[in-house]
Amino acid sequence: MQRYNLTNSVALGVLGLSLGIVGSFAEASSAGFVSVDTSASGAMTRQLSYHAVVQVSANGTYTDQVSQSIQLLGIDGESKLNPYSETFSSALSSFKVVNAWVETPSGKKVIIPDKNIFVRPVPVSQGAPMYSHSKVLSIVPPQIAVGDVLHVVTEKHFFKPYFPNEYSNYWEIPQNQSARNESIKIVAPVSMHLHSAQRGGWEVVHSTKNGEEIIRAHMAIHHAEYPGMETVGERQFSPIFEVTSFPSWASVGTAYWVRANKMAKVTPLVQKVADMAAGKRRGWASQKALFSWDSANIRYVGLELGVGGFVPVAANKTLQTGYGDCKAHSTLLQALFNAKGFTLYPTIINWDNVYNLPPLPTPFWFNHAIDYAPKKHIFLDSTGQYETPGQLAVGERDKPTVVTGPHPRIVVTPGAEPEQNRFVYTAELRLHRNGALSGSANMTSKGWWAWAYREIFASVPPSHYATVMSMLLAPSGGGAGAFFPGDPTILDKPFRVGAKWSTPDFAKVGRHLSFPVPPGPFLVPSLSATPNPISYLAEVAGPVSRKHSVETYLGG
């Protein structure tokens, strides 16, 4: 019997999951850059026209009338037009279809009847009644084929502004969208002091008349272009036209703070929960306990900022219902900290793969709310049920945020922090004379790695560990084994997993011997090409696997 000792220490920070993908693409791509053929870009739809007229009142309410036409260029684009959908908040606005029809290449006009226009709650609000004001309006054409053009005329009236006496919005043409003849006109009182800016070739004209500001923007043509693999989100570089009344990013933070802070009151229920969760702990230990309680006991309902409004549900209400969106989580954690005498400020951030700020200050660039502890200079996101306190997810790192509070400002979240986000894999392998392999391993993870491993073992029931083990051993010859994970609900300690397995007929023993290293259940790195390894492993476990209660990859 021969004995092999293997130790593999991974301290790659939060980029470890993508290394396998990047490497394989780098090897496969031997050709140089190829310029875009604008006559055949591959777009499945084309925005033939888009005309918006926005009439803004001094109190921040406004009416947005839009007339647009979209042509179906390829059958794969049908899902974008059938149904055609838009999301809105019924608590803040009314939204109606003035007219809708399909025009065929021969000129035939097919009217879309009212019965084919539906308004329903967004799917995420199912089981969460307090969020049912977020709606989806869907238009279902009776028929639409390649070459047809969908015409839609809508009117949206915001009878309650997101922020009193303020107006802010931006229009983006996604880089991969083929667009023609887009125009936007904003009319507002000069007292609002609107500013405008653009990126990507918009033509902008700003004028005043009879006490009103009139801002016009026009984009004649935009060819669809597709970014390369593993790039930042399109919103970071797509053409944007922006209008805002916010003079600075600090004013954005103040506007959110004014609306959110009053929802973090320390009620008797909040105090009771804070005392129970913290126990006799003090300082950072007490704060971690409050964070862990919020993460474990409040179900996350992912509604994006803006769609659901910028006013969070009161902390007391969230404790009563047991669920909340990102704003509710952020506000509840602030209230729990307040109850124990700690300072915590709500913070808005972009969860998407976007790492910059737009030309002008606006709250609508962000889609997620977390918290910032100024004394420790750490960020906390309690929407992730198994997230390590003080360590953010990959999608929240190295990004500009608006920290609210009495001194609002832009603060960039930490980058990789490899010492705090570490995965160490140690395995002992025994190759027997008959070619069979037996092994044992210990996996220790911290930070982001720990969050991933906690989710894996919280998502897969113990009765299905053997199924997952079998799947992981398959590439190196199959076999059987068992996992011995720690408690995934303990968030402030490294997460450890033990494993034992055996692989019969692992190697053919002879004069020459070769085998892959490291064999065995190397969970995350071996799944580097899997977009969501946690969901993948849960699916492998079979239909009776537990469905984990937190959608960690959604903003809200």
N, C-alpha and C positions, 0 to 999 in steps of 0.2 A: 504494500500500500504506500502511495506517495502522498505527501501532504503539502498543500500550497497555502500560504498566507497572503491575503489581499487586503490592502487598505486604500480606499479612494476618498479623498477629502475634496469636497466641492465648496468653494467660497466665491461663487460667481455673482453674488447679489441677485437682483431680481431679473437679470437678463438670461439666466441659465436656461429657462424653458425654450428660448428661441434659438439657441446656438445651433442645434441640430438642423433646424430649418434653413438658417442662413447659410450654413456650410454646404448643404446639398444644392441649394440654388446657385451658390457661387461656382460650384464645379460644373453644373449643368449649363450655365450661361457663358458660352464661349464667343458669341457674336457681340459686336459693338452696338452702340445705341442706334436705333432705327427711328427716323423721323416719322411723325404722324401723317398718314394719308387722310387729309381732311375730306376728301370726296367719298371715302368709305371707312369711316372711323369705327364702325361696328355698333353704333348706338342702336338700341331697340326702339326708342321713341325719340321724337323731336318736338320741342316746344316751339311751335310756329309763331305764337304770339302770347304775350302776357302784359296786360295793362292794368295797373292798380292806381286808384285814386283814393287818398286817405285824407279825410277832413278831421282835424284835431281841435278839440275844445281846450280852453285854458285850464280846466280842472283835470285834464288827462284822459277824459273819455274821447272816443273817436269812432268813426265809421270807415270801413275799408271795403270798397267796391272793386271787384276783380273780374275781368273778362279775359279768358285764355282759351287757346286751342292747342291740342296736342295730337300729333300724328303717330300712328302705330307703324313702325318701320320693319319690325320683325316679330315673329310669333312669340318669341321669348319675352317680349315686352308687354304681352297682353295682361299679365298679372298686375302691372302698374296702372292700367287703365280700367280694368274690370275685376273688382270694383275700383273706382277712383275714390280715395278717402282723405279726409282732413280731420284733425283732432282740435277740439276747442273746449273751453270751460263754460258750462251753462250757468255757473254761479257768477261769472263776470261778463258774459257776452251772449248775444243771440246770433245765430248763424243760419242763413237760409239760401236755398238755391233759387235764383231768379229765373234761370232758363238753362236747359241742358239738352243737347242733341248730338247725333252722330252724322257726319257728312261723308258720303262715299265718294270714290274717285269720279264716278259718273255725275256727281252733283246731287244725288238723292239725299234728302234730309229726313232722318229718323228721329222723331221727338222721343225723349226719355220721359215716360210718365211719372207722376208723383209717387205711384205705388212702388217704383224702382229706386226711390230715395229713402234711405233709412238713417235713423239716429239711434245709437245704442251706447251704453256705458263702455268705457275702455275695458278690455278683458281683465286688466290687473285689478280693477275695482270690484270684481266679483268676490263676494265674501268680505268686502270692506265697504260697508254702506256709506261711511262718512266721505268717501272719495268718489261717489257716484256722479258728482257734478262734472267730471271729466268725460266728455262724449266723443264719439267718432261718427262723423257724417259720411255715409257711403253712397255713391251713385253707381248703379248697376245698369250699364247699357244693355238693351235687349239683344243686341248683336254688335260685334265689332270685329273687323278683319284687317289684315295687313293692307296699308294704304289708306284706311279710313282715318278721319279726323274727329276727335272728341272736342266739342265746344262746351264750356262751362262758364256761366255767369253767376257769381255769388255776391252776397252782401253780409258782412259781419259788423255788428254794432257792439262795441265795448261800452256798456252802461256803467261799469265799475272799473276804474283804472287799477292797474297793478300797483302803481304808486301815485298817490294824489298829486295833482299839478305837475306831473312828469310824463313825458312821452319818449319812448326809445324803441327802435326796431332796426333790423337789418335784413336785407334781401341777398341771398346767395344763389349763384348759378353753379351747381356742382361741376367740378372739373370734368366729370364723365358724362355730362348732359349736353346734348346738341340743342342749341337754342337760337332763336331768331326774334328780332323785333320785340324787345322787352322794354317797357317804360313804367316809371313810377312817379307819381305826383303827390306831394305832401303839402297841404295847406294848413297853417296854424297861426295863432296870434303871435305877433312879434314879441309879446311879453314873455313867451316861453323860451326865447333865446336858443332856438334850435341850431345845432351844428351838424354838418354833413361831411362825409369823407367817402372815398371809394378805393378799391383795389382791383386791378385786373382789367382796366379799360373802359369803365363806365364814363359816359359823358354827363357831367353834372352842371346845372345852371341854377343859381340862387338869386331870387329877386324879392322885393317887397312891394306891396300895393294895398292902399286903404287899410293900413294897420295889420296886414297879414303877411306872413312869410310864405313864399311859394318856392319849393325845392323840386326840381325835375331831374330825373336821371334816365339815361337811355343806353341800351346795349343793342347794337344792330345785329351782331352775329357772334356766336361763340361755338367753336368746334369742339366736339367731344374728344377728350384726351384721357387716357387711362394711366394712372400712376403705376410705378413698378411695385413689385412685391416688397413687403416689410417696410413700407414707407409710413409717414405720419398721415393722419386723417386729412381728407380732401378739404375740409373746412379751413385748414391752416393755410392753404394757398389758392383756393378757388376765388373767382371774382366776387366781390362783396360791395354792396352799397349800403351805407349806414347813416342813420339820422338819430340824434339823441339830444335831450335837454340836460343830461347829467354833465356838469362841468369837469368832474374828475372822478377817478376810481374811488377816492375817499367818500365822495358823495353817494356813490352806489352802496358802499358799505354802511354808511349812516342810514340810508333809506331802508335797507334790510333790517338793521339793528332796531330801528324804531318800531318796526312791525313785529319782530321776533322776540325781542327781550321781554316784553310784557306777557308773553305766553309761557315764560319759564318761572312763574311764581312758585314759591315754596308753600304749598298747601299742606294741611295735616297729612294727606295721603302721600304726598311727595316726601315729606319728612320721615314718615313711617318706613317707607321703602328704602330711603337712603340710610337710615339707622340700621335697618335689618341687613342690607347688603354690605355695608362697611364694617359692621360689628365693632370690635375694639381696635381695628386697624387704624393707623395714622399715616399721614403723608401720602407718598406715591402708592403704598400698599392699599390704602383706602381708595384712592382714585382708580386703581386697577380693578378693585372689587366692584365699584360702581359701574365702570365700563363693562365688565364681564356680566353683571346682572342685566344691564340694558341689552347687550348683544344676545343673551340667552333667552330672555323672557318676552321680548317685544318682536312680534312677527313683522318682517320687512315687506311692505307693499310698495313696489317701485313705480312711483309717478314722478315724471320729470318736473323740475322747476319750470315755472312759466305756465305750463298746461294746467297744473293744479293750483296756480297762484303762488304768491311769495309769502303768504301768511301761514305759519305752521299751526297745527292743531295744538291746543294747550297741553302742557305736560300732564296735568291731572287727568284730562280726557284720554290721553294715550295710555296711561296706567289703567284706566277703567276698561278700555276696549281690548288692550293687549296687542295692538298692531299699529303700524304707522309708516309713513314714507320717510325719506331721508331727512326732511325738515322736522318731522315729529321726533325722530331719533335724536337729531342734533339738539333740539329744544329740551327733550326729556333729560338727556345727559347733562346739559347746562343746569337744569333745575336740580338734579341730584347733586351736582357739584356745589351749587349755591347752598343747598341744605347742610352741607358739611363744611362750608366756609372756604371753598376753593373757587378760583376764578377760571372761567371757561367762556370762550367767545365763539358764536356760530361763524362758520366760514363757508363761502361758496366756491366751488371748484368745477372744472370740466372733467367728467369721467371719460369722455371720448378720447381717441388717440390724437389729441390736439394739444400742443405745448406752447402756443403763443396767445397773445391778446389781439383783439380786433383794433382797427384804427382809432376808435373812439370808445369812451367808457359806456358800458351797457350791462345790465344784469342778465340779459338774455343769452349771453355767450356761455353761461354756465348751466349745468344741468344736475348738479349734485350738491348736497350740503353736508359738511362734516363739522368738526370742532377744533379749536386751537387753544392750547394751554400755554399762556404767555410766560409763566415763571419757569417752565421746563422746556419751552420752545419745542413742543411736540404737537403733532396732529393726531386726532382720534376719530375713527370712523366706526360707529357701533352698528352700522347696517350689515356688516359682515359677521355672521354668527360665530365664526371661529377665528377671527382676526386677532393677531397678537397686539396687545395694548401698546400704542406708540409706534407701531410699524404699519405703514400704509400698504395697500395693494399696488401691484405693478401699474395699473391705470391711473393712480393718483400721485405718482412720483415725478419729481422734477418739473412741477407745473406751477404756474402763477395762480394764486388764490386771492380772493378778497376777504381779508380778516375783518370782521365787523367789531362792534364794541365802541367804547368812548374814543378810541384812537384808531379809526379804520385805516387800512393800508394794504398794499400789495405785498404778499409774502410768498416766496417760492418754496414748495415742499421739498423735503430731502430727496437726494438722488438714490443711488443703489444701496449705500450703506452695507457693504459686503460683510462686515464683521457682525452686523445684527441680522443679516439674512443669509443663513449658512446651512448647508446640507452636508452631513458627513456620513459616509457609507463604509462600514467595515465588515468584511466577510471572511469566513474561514471555510475553505473548500477541501474536500478529501476525494481524490481520484483513486478509485479502487482498481485492482488488477484486471477485473473483467470489463473495465471501461465505464462503469457506473460512477455517478458523481453524487455526493451528499454534501450539503452545505448548511451553514448557519450564518445569519447576518444581523447586524444592528444598524438601524438608520436613525440618526439624530438630526432634527431640523429646528431651525430658529427663524423667527420673523415670517416673511412671505412663504418660505418653504413649509414652515409649521402650519400656517393657515391652509395651504394646499393639502397637506397630509391629514390634518384634522378633518377637513371636509371629506376626503376620500373615505376615511374609516367611520365617519358619521353617516355617510351616504350608503354604505354597503353593510348590510346586516351580518353579524358574525357567522351565521349559518351559510353565507355565500363567500366567505374568505377563500375556501378551497377552489371555488370556480374562478375567482380572480387570479389566484396563484397559478392555476392551470393555464390560464390565458397568458400570463406573463412568462411562464416557462416554455411556452410553445416554440418561440423562435430558436431556442437553444437545445431542442430535443424533447421537450415535454417533461412530464413528471408530476409530482404531487408534493404538497407541503402545507404549512400553516403559518398564519401571522399571529403576533402577540402585541397588539397596539396598546399605547397608554390611553389615558382618559382624554378624549378630544375637547371636553368642556373646561379643562384647565388651560387658560389662555396665556398666563404670564410665565410659563415654564417651557423649556424646549420640549418638543413632542418626539417621543421615542417609539420605534416600532422594531420588534424582533421578528425574525423569520427563520424557519427551518424547512428544508426541502430535499428531495432526491430526484435525480434524473437517470433512469436506466439507459444503457446504451448511449451514454453521452459522447464517448470518444472510442475510436477503434485503436486499441493498444497495439503498437508494433514498433518498428525501428524509428519511425517518425511520428510525432504526436503534436497535434495542433487543435486549439479550441478557442472560442471567443472569450474575452475577458472584459467586463465581469459578467459571468452567467448568473442566473438567478433573478429574483423579483426586484429588479432595479426600477422602482415604480415610475417616478416622474421623468428622469432623463430618457428612458427608453420610450416614452410617449411624447417626445418633444415635438413631433410632427402632428400631434393630435390637438385641434383647436381648444377643446375643453376636456382635459383628461379626467376630471372629476365626474362629469356627466357620462363620459365614455365607460369608465369603470363601473359606475352605477348601472348602466345598461347591460354590461356584461354579466352582472349579478343576476339578471333575470327580472321577470315582471313582478315578483313579490318583494323586490327591494324597496327600502324606505325612500320616500321622496323628501329630500332635505328642504327645510322650510324657508330658506333664504336664497333669493336669486341674486347671487353676489356679482354677477357680471352686468347687471343693469344699473343705470344711474337712477336717481330719484331723489 
